Amino acid sequence: MEQTIMDTAKLAGPGTEAIIRAERIEKYYAQPSENRIQVIAPTDLSIVSGEIVALLGPSGSGKSTMLRMLSGLSRPSAGKVYWHGKPIGDAEINVSIVFQSFALFPWLTVLENVEAPLKARGVPPEERRVCSMKMLDTVGLDGFEAAYPKELSGGMRQRVGFARALVVEPEVLFMDEPFSALDVLTAENLRSELLELWANKTMPTKSVFLVTHNIEEAVLLADRIIVLGRNPGYIRTDFRVQLAQPRDRKAEAFTQLVDYIYKVLTRPDVSLEEAPEAVRSPWTRGQRKTKYKMLPHARPGGIAGLLETLIDKGGRDDIYRLADDLALEIDDLLPIVDAAQLLGFLTIEEGDATITTQGTEFANSEILRQKEVFREAVLEHVLLIRQIERTLEAKSDHTVNEDYFLDMLDDQFSEEESQRQMETVIAWGRHAELFDFDGNRRRFVLPDALEEEEEGDDD
């Protein structure tokens, strides 16, 4: 099978300028306390001419937030976005956006809806009519110019959305899950038509940026795929697809790539080097492996509660049903699910969570045995906790400053996320009784050493 992934650093070729370039952009929201909610971690990303880029990610990973920052709709909290080398706020950008909802003006005809962005730009009536009629013909809506949106099917209304976005001849077309509100057959037809317009260069646009939650859709359409992780959003992998168009869903190369992306999306423990050999590129083999896994921010008690609920349901249940039964929003449950999966307490397959033997033992045990099972799991699966435990054992005073390990995390995460990761490590390590933490001096210490120190203070 041919190679399907290659280094995105080589996508543009030598000397090719990025249309949009983001440098260390991040998004966060301040809180009344000193803390803040971080949605996107510092991220670098470029969009170049001649490619369809698909952005995938789990719910809550910040896909739409990323689109809004790259398109200029929203300003990053930090970092810069450049349009042809100029700060996007100072440049005359030429982009359009197709939304999930059709977002048409119901009181305007089809033609008037398509003319609207040209009218806003001050294009004379006759010129905007000619351009709009041509675009309606391109998307297969010739003869419907006098109809109103309520008279059209969902697929036709979305065609109007495409025509309105393309009539201004955008250099970059952004699409935020444009097919998700349509039935399966209509969505499939529109995807095929989009590819035909792109392949025939009928679309007056140089690049397409597609946000989607549909893995097959991404592999069908995209020249390049970016997969986000969450809490906060960050790029887990970014690669180019070299399968020839049109692509066959039943081909081995296609299904292997879909399976790999699914694993990256649903398993935080998957190494990027675990791509199937048939689709792995020299870039994937040779890249620097992420040293520390992103730990979901979940407490041991929450993990135990989830596993106990699964046992009551026979050991397996749909994640969305679990959220309903526990009266949780799905985005509140997912970090707990991710944590249980990372520790080997459950597995996820096609949206169903299945408890493992280790997870059953953890949930059913008395507190002392439960701590032992948790200790074994974190030492096996969490590198940083393993490093802290071994460092404390090796030190003569069995203590070490928190900053020593924060410096390691800062190479991989933002300052804010490094601190959040450390909070999770402390909570998990304490529950496992591997170490304690002196909050006043910000030092890790072995439990026995802390007791001896407290006894010495009493004397």
ChimeraX attribute file (.defattr): number of C-alpha atoms within 10 A of each C-alpha:
attribute: neighborCount
match mode: 1-to-1
recipient: residues
	/A:1	10
	/A:2	11
	/A:3	15
	/A:4	19
	/A:5	24
	/A:6	20
	/A:7	14
	/A:8	18
	/A:9	13
	/A:10	10
	/A:11	18
	/A:12	16
	/A:13	10
	/A:14	8
	/A:15	6
	/A:16	11
	/A:17	15
	/A:18	17
	/A:19	18
	/A:20	22
	/A:21	23
	/A:22	23
	/A:23	15
	/A:24	16
	/A:25	22
	/A:26	26
	/A:27	23
	/A:28	16
	/A:29	10
	/A:30	11
	/A:31	9
	/A:32	6
	/A:33	6
	/A:34	6
	/A:35	10
	/A:36	12
	/A:37	14
	/A:38	20
	/A:39	21
	/A:40	27
	/A:41	24
	/A:42	23
	/A:43	17
	/A:44	16
	/A:45	16
	/A:46	17
	/A:47	23
	/A:48	21
	/A:49	18
	/A:50	14
	/A:51	19
	/A:52	24
	/A:53	25
	/A:54	25
	/A:55	26
	/A:56	24
	/A:57	27
	/A:58	19
	/A:59	14
	/A:60	19
	/A:61	22
	/A:62	24
	/A:63	26
	/A:64	17
	/A:65	20
	/A:66	21
	/A:67	20
	/A:68	17
	/A:69	20
	/A:70	26
	/A:71	23
	/A:72	16
	/A:73	10
	/A:74	13
	/A:75	19
	/A:76	22
	/A:77	16
	/A:78	14
	/A:79	15
	/A:80	20
	/A:81	26
	/A:82	21
	/A:83	22
	/A:84	16
	/A:85	13
	/A:86	15
	/A:87	15
	/A:88	21
	/A:89	13
	/A:90	9
	/A:91	12
	/A:92	11
	/A:93	19
	/A:94	14
	/A:95	19
	/A:96	23
	/A:97	23
	/A:98	24
	/A:99	20
	/A:100	18
	/A:101	17
	/A:102	19
	/A:103	13
	/A:104	19
	/A:105	14
	/A:106	12
	/A:107	11
	/A:108	16
	/A:109	19
	/A:110	29
	/A:111	24
	/A:112	21
	/A:113	24
	/A:114	30
	/A:115	25
	/A:116	18
	/A:117	18
	/A:118	21
	/A:119	15
	/A:120	8
	/A:121	9
	/A:122	10
	/A:123	14
	/A:124	10
	/A:125	11
	/A:126	9
	/A:127	11
	/A:128	22
	/A:129	18
	/A:130	11
	/A:131	16
	/A:132	26
	/A:133	20
	/A:134	15
	/A:135	27
	/A:136	24
	/A:137	14
	/A:138	17
	/A:139	21
	/A:140	14
	/A:141	19
	/A:142	13
	/A:143	10
	/A:144	18
	/A:145	18
	/A:146	11
	/A:147	14
	/A:148	19
	/A:149	22
	/A:150	12
	/A:151	13
	/A:152	14
	/A:153	12
	/A:154	19
	/A:155	19
	/A:156	20
	/A:157	21
	/A:158	26
	/A:159	22
	/A:160	29
	/A:161	24
	/A:162	24
	/A:163	29
	/A:164	27
	/A:165	22
	/A:166	27
	/A:167	23
	/A:168	22
	/A:169	19
	/A:170	20
	/A:171	18
	/A:172	26
	/A:173	24
	/A:174	25
	/A:175	22
	/A:176	21
	/A:177	18
	/A:178	23
	/A:179	24
	/A:180	15
	/A:181	16
	/A:182	17
	/A:183	11
	/A:184	10
	/A:185	10
	/A:186	15
	/A:187	19
	/A:188	14
	/A:189	11
	/A:190	19
	/A:191	17
	/A:192	14
	/A:193	16
	/A:194	18
	/A:195	18
	/A:196	14
	/A:197	15
	/A:198	19
	/A:199	12
	/A:200	9
	/A:201	11
	/A:202	13
	/A:203	22
	/A:204	17
	/A:205	20
	/A:206	19
	/A:207	22
	/A:208	26
	/A:209	23
	/A:210	27
	/A:211	24
	/A:212	23
	/A:213	18
	/A:214	17
	/A:215	19
	/A:216	17
	/A:217	17
	/A:218	24
	/A:219	21
	/A:220	21
	/A:221	21
	/A:222	23
	/A:223	23
	/A:224	22
	/A:225	25
	/A:226	21
	/A:227	22
	/A:228	24
	/A:229	25
	/A:230	23
	/A:231	20
	/A:232	24
	/A:233	25
	/A:234	23
	/A:235	20
	/A:236	17
	/A:237	15
	/A:238	20
	/A:239	21
	/A:240	22
	/A:241	22
	/A:242	15
	/A:243	19
	/A:244	11
	/A:245	12
	/A:246	12
	/A:247	13
	/A:248	13
	/A:249	13
	/A:250	8
	/A:251	10
	/A:252	12
	/A:253	19
	/A:254	19
	/A:255	15
	/A:256	16
	/A:257	22
	/A:258	19
	/A:259	15
	/A:260	16
	/A:261	24
	/A:262	18
	/A:263	19
	/A:264	22
	/A:265	19
	/A:266	19
	/A:267	17
	/A:268	19
	/A:269	20
	/A:270	15
	/A:271	15
	/A:272	19
	/A:273	16
	/A:274	13
	/A:275	21
	/A:276	13
	/A:277	12
	/A:278	15
	/A:279	20
	/A:280	19
	/A:281	19
	/A:282	11
	/A:283	15
	/A:284	20
	/A:285	14
	/A:286	9
	/A:287	11
	/A:288	10
	/A:289	11
	/A:290	11
	/A:291	13
	/A:292	14
	/A:293	17
	/A:294	22
	/A:295	19
	/A:296	21
	/A:297	18
	/A:298	20
	/A:299	15
	/A:300	19
	/A:301	11
	/A:302	16
	/A:303	23
	/A:304	20
	/A:305	14
	/A:306	20
	/A:307	29
	/A:308	18
	/A:309	17
	/A:310	22
	/A:311	18
	/A:312	9
	/A:313	11
	/A:314	10
	/A:315	18
	/A:316	20
	/A:317	18
	/A:318	15
	/A:319	19
	/A:320	17
	/A:321	12
	/A:322	21
	/A:323	17
	/A:324	12
	/A:325	10
	/A:326	14
	/A:327	11
	/A:328	13
	/A:329	12
	/A:330	17
	/A:331	13
	/A:332	13
	/A:333	21
	/A:334	21
	/A:335	20
	/A:336	23
	/A:337	22
	/A:338	24
	/A:339	23
	/A:340	26
	/A:341	23
	/A:342	23
	/A:343	21
	/A:344	19
	/A:345	25
	/A:346	24
	/A:347	21
	/A:348	19
	/A:349	12
	/A:350	9
	/A:351	12
	/A:352	16
	/A:353	22
	/A:354	22
	/A:355	26
	/A:356	18
	/A:357	12
	/A:358	15
	/A:359	28
	/A:360	18
	/A:361	16
	/A:362	23
	/A:363	23
	/A:364	14
	/A:365	13
	/A:366	10
	/A:367	11
	/A:368	10
	/A:369	14
	/A:370	18
	/A:371	19
	/A:372	16
	/A:373	18
	/A:374	23
	/A:375	19
	/A:376	12
	/A:377	20
	/A:378	21
	/A:379	18
	/A:380	13
	/A:381	15
	/A:382	19
	/A:383	14
	/A:384	20
	/A:385	22
	/A:386	15
	/A:387	13
	/A:388	23
	/A:389	19
	/A:390	13
	/A:391	16
	/A:392	19
	/A:393	15
	/A:394	11
	/A:395	11
	/A:396	8
	/A:397	13
	/A:398	19
	/A:399	23
	/A:400	18
	/A:401	14
	/A:402	17
	/A:403	11
	/A:404	11
	/A:405	16
	/A:406	16
	/A:407	12
	/A:408	14
	/A:409	20
	/A:410	14
	/A:411	11
	/A:412	15
	/A:413	20
	/A:414	18
	/A:415	16
	/A:416	16
	/A:417	19
	/A:418	19
	/A:419	15
	/A:420	17
	/A:421	20
	/A:422	18
	/A:423	13
	/A:424	17
	/A:425	19
	/A:426	18
	/A:427	17
	/A:428	21
	/A:429	22
	/A:430	17
	/A:431	19
	/A:432	22
	/A:433	15
	/A:434	23
	/A:435	24
	/A:436	21
	/A:437	21
	/A:438	13
	/A:439	9
	/A:440	6
	/A:441	9
	/A:442	12
	/A:443	15
	/A:444	22
	/A:445	25
	/A:446	21
	/A:447	17
	/A:448	12
	/A:449	16
	/A:450	19
	/A:451	12
	/A:452	11
	/A:453	12
	/A:454	11
	/A:455	10
	/A:456	9
	/A:457	8
	/A:458	7
	/A:459	5
